Amino acid sequence: EPSETDQFYQKERHLMAQLPKKEYLINSLEEEKILNGLADILFGFAYDQRVNEGELNVESSWTISTLSATLSWLQVWDKDTLDVMISCTRRALCYPLLRNWNLILKCLSDVDCLLSKGLRPVLKAMLKIHDAFQRSEIYYLLNKLFISDYCVWLQTSLDNHKLGEFANKYKLCIGKLSKTHIGFDLEYLEETYLKSLEESCSELDESSEETSPGSEKSVDESDDGSEKIGNNSGENGNPIFSICNHFDGMKIERNSKKKLIEEL
């Protein structure tokens, strides 16, 4: 019994009624390639849903098609599902605004979750992609080339058992994926950046230790014996205001950099 979230809405039923009636003669090798293409397309969808908090926007069609080599490059995949993940990861690290390794791993896990839940959630995702492309003046052609046929194929030619087997294979490949597969020298770049960040933080710590409140305030005696505050006084002539602002700013900058190092 499908859950309430797996039920098709009226708009989705209307779209499925408009799909062409076709039969596909596909052998096991071709089926594996088609499933890899399906996972490739779903990755772009998963990324877009993560970034936009589950909503489609005007950039969704561009995001989904750009992150999928199947849609943007007409890539035909072999049996190796790991190659699909490497391609998706490389694209996600190059093209969109948000490029983050942990975000990519989350998107891969989302694809695995979709595949593991069965045909209905996957079909609903493909119908949502169809809707995103249909709104575009350019990308609607991808519906005619790929998405409509995928929606028909999911309903007529694929069963939950085959999809479940592919989901298990996909999950195993997620565990094998590492930064060395990507070919961008990610580990070296991250190590170099973290090292330079730590050095800048240590220099900031040293400068804050050398600077003291007494050195920030200059007190001069005038000819009549009265004391006069120097040029370092802050707002309304209050030297303490300037000193506090100075050290608060250094503290905030230092803490933010240390927090960034911990997050990375």
N, C-alpha and C positions, 0 to 999 in steps of 0.2 A: 504494500500500500504506500503510494508516494506521500511524502509529507506535504504540509500546506505550502511551504516555500517552493516545492517542486511542481506545483500545479501551474498550468499554463494560463496566462491572462487572456482576455478577449482579443487584445491586440496581437498577441502571439498566435492564437488560433487562426485569426484572420490571415496573418502572414503565411502560416503553414498551408492554409487552404489555397493560397495563390502560387505555391511552389509547383514546379512542373512534375508530372508523374513520369518517373524514369526507373529503369532497371539497370544495374551495373554488374557486368561480368568481370569479376576481379579475382585473381589468384592470390595465394597467401603472401607471395613476395611483394606484389603490388599493394596489398592491404597493409603490410608493414610500412611501406613508404608513405601511404596515405595517412596512417596514424601518426607518423613522425611529422608530417605536414600539419596535421590537426594540433599537435602539441606546440608546434612552432607558432601557429596563429593564436592559440590560447595564451601563450606567454605575453604577446603584445596586449591582449585583452586584460590579463591579470595585472600587468604593469599599469595600464590606464586606470583600472578600477582602484588600485592601491593609491595612486597619486591623486585621483579625483574623488576619493572617498565613496566609491560605488556609483558615481553619476557620470553620464556621458556629457561631453561638452564639444565645442567647435573644433578642438584639436584632437579629439579621440580618434577620428578616422586616420589622421596623419600618424598619430602615435602607434596605433595598432599595425598599420601597414608598414611603417618604417622599421619597427622592431622585428617584423617577420620577414625572413628572407624568401619564404614561399610567396608572399604577396608582392614584395617590392622587387625581387630579383628572379621570380619564377623558378626558384630553386626546387629541384627534385631530389629528395633525400634518399640515401641508402638505408640499410638496416640499422646502422649505428645511431642510437638515440643520443649518445653523448655528443656527437657532432652537432646535433640540433641545439643542445644546451649551450655549447661553446659559441655557436653563431648568435644565439639570442643574447648571451652575456656580452659578447663583444659589441653588438649593436646597442645594447642598453648602456654600455660604458662610453659610447661615442656620440650618439645622436640626441637623446632627450636632455632636458634641463637638469633633472635630478639624476645624477650618476653615482650610485653607491653600491658597494659589493653586498652589504647586508640586505639592502632593498631588493636586489636581484635574487638573492637566496629566498627571500620571502615570496617573491613572485613565482619562482620555481615550485615552492611548496604549495602555493595556491593552485597551480596547474595540476600538481599531483592530487590535491584534494578534490578538484573538479573531476578528474578522471576516475578517482576511486569511488566517487558517489554514484557513478553510473551514467546511463544515456541521457536521462532527463535533464540534469544540471548542465551537461555538456551541450545539449541541444538548445537549452535556454540561453546559454552564453553565446552560441553561434547566432541565434536569432537576434540577440542584442547587438552583436557585431554587424549583422545585416542591416539593422535599423540605423546604426551609426554611419555606415557607408551610403545608405540610401538617401541620407540628408545632404550628402556632398555632391557638388557639381562635377567632381573628378572621380572620386573613389567608388561611386556607384557601379562602375564597370567591374570592380572586383567581386561584386555580388554575382554578376553574370558569369565570371570566369571561375570563381571558387566557392563562395559562401553558400549560394543556393544549392549547388550540387552536394556540398558537405551536409547541409541540412536534410536533404532528401536521403542521402546515403546513411546518415545516422538513424533515420526512421525505418528504412527498408532493408538494409544490408548488414548492419552491425548489431551484435548482441552484447549483453552485459558481460558475458563470460570472456569474450575476446578483449573487450575494453578493460576488464579487470586484470587480465594477464599483461596488457600493455602498461597499465598503471603501476603494476609491481615492477616491471622493467624500468619504467621512468623513475620510480623512487630509488632504485638501486643506483641509477646513473647520477642522481643528485648527490649521493654519498661519495661518488668517485670524483666529482668535479672539484677542481682546485684552481688557484690563481695561476699556477704554472701552465695550465691548459690554454689560457687566454692569449698568451704571447705578447703581452704589453709590458713585461717586466714590472708587474704591479708590486711585488714584494720589495724589489729594490727601490722603487719610487716611494713607497710608503716608509721604508726604513730611513731613506735619506731625508724625507720631510720631517719625520718624528725626531730625528737627530738634530736637525736645524731648529726645530721648535723647542726642544729641551735646552739647547744652547742659548737661545734667546731668553728663555725663562730664567736660566741661571744668571745670565747677565743682568736681567731685571732685578733679581733678588740681591745681587751684589750692589747695584746702584741704590736700591732702597735702604740697604744697611749702611752705606756710606753717608746717605743723606739723613740728617737729623733735624728736629724742629729748631734747634738753636742756630744751625747754619743757614736756615731759610730766612731767619729774621735778623735784620741788621739794625742795630740801635746806635745812633750817633748823638753826641752831645753838642748842643748849639753853644754859641758864645755866652748866652746868659745862664748856662748850666742846666737847662732843661733838656730832656731826652726827646729825640725825634725819630719816628719810624721811617725806615728806608723804603725803597721802591718796591719791595716785595710784599707790601701790605695788600690785603684782599679787599673784598667789597666793603664799602663804607669805612675804609681805613682800618679794618680789623685784620691784623696779621694772622690770627688764628684761623680765620676763614680760608685764607690762601693756603696755609699749611695743611689744613684738614682736607681741602679739595685735592691738593697735590698727592697726598698719601692715599686717599680713598681711590683716586683714579688709578694709581699704580697697583693697588690691591685688587681692584676689579679686573684690570687687564691681566695681572698675573694669574688670578684664580680662573679666569675664562680660558687662558691658554692651557693651564693644568687640566681643566675639565675636558678640553678638546683632546688632549693626549690620552686621558683615561677612556674617552669614548672611542677613539681610534684603536 
